[in-house]
Amino acid sequence: MNLILLNSDDQWIDAQRVRLSDRRAEHIRQVLRSQQGDTLRVGLLGGQLGTGWIEAIDANAVLMTVQLLDPPPARHRFDLVLALPRPKMLRRILRTVAEFGAGHLHLIHSARVDRSYWQSPLLSDAKVDEVLRMGMERSRDTVIPQVHRHRLFRPFVEDRLPGICQGRPCWIAHQEAGLGLSAVATQPAVVMIGPEGGFVPFELELAEQMGAQRVHLGGRTLSVDTALTTVLAQAL
């Protein structure tokens, strides 16, 4: 945890003093081993970054005075459309999206996505929020990515994708494409990443009809989580 992420509904004593008594206080005590008078990096969810000074600390709570003057880091240039991955991979993917600071992640269905994946408890709002915050705490960010769920492929591509991509390129990852993403990763864009095994031909063709263009991520076959990291790393 490289940032103590504060919430507007925390126990605020006044505009600059906050009392923490949950896992964040435990982390301050047990991991950071902070003491009264120490300073910590803090940030307000959806707001500014700054510094927190520990006024008091005991086994029950941490009381801090905070000063929030710095803006959060800039958003990543890419928004993402990702075929819903296996549940055991989803947690890692959400955290990666938050660490890179992507603004939007659209999770979609496709032919090679098992419908049972949509029943995963990791897709609940509470679990998604929890994992995203962990990524933000690591990367010192206060702006939470927006995660959208789309259970039907064709309605998403036909009805939603053109609006999502409006005014910027839409790239769809495909190993046999003639153009590499690294050659065009200089501007804001939407990048689509398929499931293990990739999008099927119908899905590729439909996305292209809606304005997507194929790009490759290199010569190797990548797992979904590695492909995601590769895409995001192109536009740091």
C-alpha positions in Angstrom: 0.0 0.0 0.0 1.8 3.1 -1.3 -1.2 5.4 -0.6 -3.7 5.6 2.2 -6.9 6.1 0.2 -9.5 8.1 2.1 -13.2 8.2 1.5 -15.7 11.1 2.0 -17.7 8.8 4.3 -14.8 8.1 6.6 -14.9 9.3 10.2 -13.9 13.0 9.6 -13.5 15.0 12.8 -13.4 18.2 10.7 -12.4 19.2 7.2 -8.7 18.2 7.7 -8.8 15.5 10.4 -9.8 11.9 9.9 -10.0 8.8 12.1 -9.3 5.4 10.6 -10.1 2.1 12.4 -10.2 -0.5 9.6 -7.6 -2.4 7.5 -5.9 0.9 6.6 -5.2 1.6 10.3 -4.0 -2.0 10.7 -1.6 -1.5 7.7 -0.3 1.8 9.2 0.4 0.0 12.5 1.6 -3.4 11.4 3.2 -2.9 8.0 4.3 0.7 7.9 5.0 0.6 11.6 4.2 4.3 11.8 4.2 6.3 15.0 2.8 9.6 16.2 4.3 12.5 14.2 5.1 10.4 11.1 3.8 11.5 7.7 2.1 9.3 5.1 1.0 9.7 1.5 -2.8 10.0 1.4 -5.4 10.8 -1.2 -9.2 11.3 -1.2 -11.2 9.0 -3.5 -12.1 11.0 -6.6 -10.1 14.0 -5.4 -6.6 15.3 -4.5 -3.4 13.7 -3.2 -1.4 14.9 -0.3 0.2 14.3 3.1 -1.2 12.9 6.3 0.4 13.6 9.7 -0.3 11.1 12.5 -1.7 12.9 15.5 -2.5 9.8 17.5 -2.2 6.1 17.0 -3.2 3.2 19.3 -4.5 -0.4 19.0 -7.9 0.8 17.9 -7.5 3.7 15.5 -5.2 6.2 13.7 -6.0 9.9 13.8 -4.5 12.0 11.0 -4.4 15.6 9.9 -4.4 15.7 6.1 -3.5 18.3 3.5 -4.6 17.5 0.0 -3.1 19.8 -2.7 -1.8 17.6 -5.5 -3.8 16.4 -8.5 -4.1 12.7 -9.3 -2.0 11.2 -12.1 -3.2 11.6 -15.6 -5.5 8.9 -17.0 -4.1 6.2 -19.4 -4.6 7.0 -23.1 -6.5 3.7 -23.7 -9.9 2.6 -22.7 -10.4 -1.2 -22.8 -12.9 -3.7 -24.1 -12.0 -7.1 -22.8 -13.7 -10.4 -23.2 -14.6 -11.6 -19.7 -11.7 -13.7 -18.5 -11.8 -16.7 -16.2 -12.7 -15.8 -12.6 -9.3 -16.8 -11.3 -7.7 -14.2 -13.7 -10.3 -11.5 -13.2 -8.9 -10.2 -9.9 -5.4 -9.8 -11.3 -6.8 -8.0 -14.4 -8.9 -5.5 -12.4 -5.9 -4.7 -10.3 -3.7 -4.1 -13.4 -6.3 -1.8 -14.9 -6.3 0.3 -11.8 -2.6 0.4 -11.5 -2.2 1.7 -15.0 -5.0 4.2 -14.5 -7.3 3.3 -17.3 -10.5 5.3 -17.3 -12.9 2.6 -18.5 -13.0 -1.2 -18.7 -15.8 -2.8 -20.7 -16.2 -6.5 -19.9 -18.0 -8.3 -22.7 -19.2 -11.7 -23.7 -17.9 -13.5 -26.7 -18.2 -17.0 -28.3 -15.2 -18.4 -26.3 -16.3 -17.0 -23.0 -18.0 -19.6 -20.7 -21.4 -18.2 -19.6 -20.7 -19.4 -16.1 -18.0 -16.8 -15.8 -20.7 -14.2 -15.4 -21.9 -15.8 -12.2 -18.6 -15.2 -10.4 -18.9 -13.4 -7.1 -15.8 -11.4 -8.1 -18.1 -9.4 -10.5 -20.2 -8.0 -7.7 -19.9 -4.2 -7.3 -18.3 -4.6 -3.8 -15.6 -7.1 -5.0 -14.8 -5.1 -8.1 -14.5 -1.9 -6.0 -12.3 -3.7 -3.4 -9.8 -4.9 -6.0 -9.7 -1.6 -7.9 -8.9 0.2 -4.7 -6.0 -2.2 -4.1 -4.5 -1.3 -7.4 -5.0 2.4 -6.8 -3.3 2.2 -3.4 -0.3 0.6 -5.1 -0.1 3.1 -7.9 -0.9 6.2 -5.8 -4.1 7.1 -7.6 -7.5 8.5 -6.4 -9.6 8.1 -9.6 -11.3 4.7 -9.8 -11.7 3.0 -13.2 -15.3 2.6 -14.4 -16.1 -1.1 -15.0 -19.0 -1.8 -17.4 -20.5 -5.3 -17.9 -22.1 -6.3 -21.3 -23.5 -9.8 -21.4 -24.4 -9.8 -25.1 -21.7 -9.4 -27.8 -23.7 -8.3 -30.8 -25.8 -5.6 -29.1 -22.6 -4.2 -27.5 -20.7 -4.0 -30.7 -23.6 -2.7 -32.8 -25.2 -0.3 -30.3 -22.5 0.7 -27.9 -19.1 0.4 -29.5 -19.5 3.2 -32.1 -20.3 5.7 -29.3 -17.5 4.5 -27.1 -15.0 4.9 -29.9 -16.4 8.1 -31.3 -13.6 10.6 -32.0 -10.7 8.2 -31.5 -9.3 5.0 -33.1 -10.7 1.5 -32.1 -8.1 -1.2 -32.3 -8.8 -4.9 -31.9 -6.0 -7.3 -31.0 -5.3 -10.0 -33.5 -2.1 -12.0 -33.9 -2.2 -12.1 -37.7 -2.7 -8.3 -38.2 -0.3 -6.5 -40.4 -0.1 -3.5 -38.1 1.5 -3.5 -34.7 -0.2 -1.6 -31.8 3.2 -0.2 -30.8 3.2 1.8 -34.1 0.0 3.6 -33.4 -0.1 3.9 -29.6 0.6 7.6 -29.6 -3.0 8.9 -29.2 -6.1 8.1 -27.1 -7.9 5.0 -28.3 -10.1 2.1 -27.5 -8.4 -1.3 -27.5 -10.3 -4.6 -27.7 -8.8 -7.8 -26.4 -10.4 -11.2 -26.9 -10.6 -14.3 -24.7 -8.1 -17.2 -24.7 -8.1 -18.4 -28.3 -9.1 -14.9 -29.5 -12.3 -13.6 -31.1 -14.0 -15.8 -33.6 -14.2 -14.6 -37.3 -17.8 -13.4 -37.0 -16.8 -11.2 -34.0 -13.8 -9.8 -35.7 -15.8 -9.0 -38.8 -18.6 -7.4 -36.9 -16.2 -5.2 -34.9 -14.5 -4.1 -38.1 -17.9 -3.2 -39.6 -18.3 -0.9 -36.6 -15.0 0.8 -37.3 -12.4 -1.4 -35.4 -9.0 -2.1 -37.0 -6.9 -5.1 -36.4 -3.5 -4.7 -34.7 -1.0 -7.3 -33.4 0.8 -7.3 -30.0 3.9 -9.0 -31.3 4.8 -12.4 -32.7 4.0 -14.5 -29.6 0.7 -16.0 -28.4 -0.2 -14.3 -25.1 -2.5 -15.1 -22.3 -5.3 -12.6 -21.6 -3.6 -11.0 -18.6 -0.3 -10.7 -20.4 -2.0 -9.3 -23.5 -3.7 -6.7 -21.3 -0.4 -5.6 -19.7 1.2 -5.5 -23.1 -1.5 -3.2 -24.4 -1.4 -0.9 -21.5 2.4 -0.7 -21.5 2.4 0.6 -25.1 1.0 3.9 -24.0 2.6 4.8 -20.7 
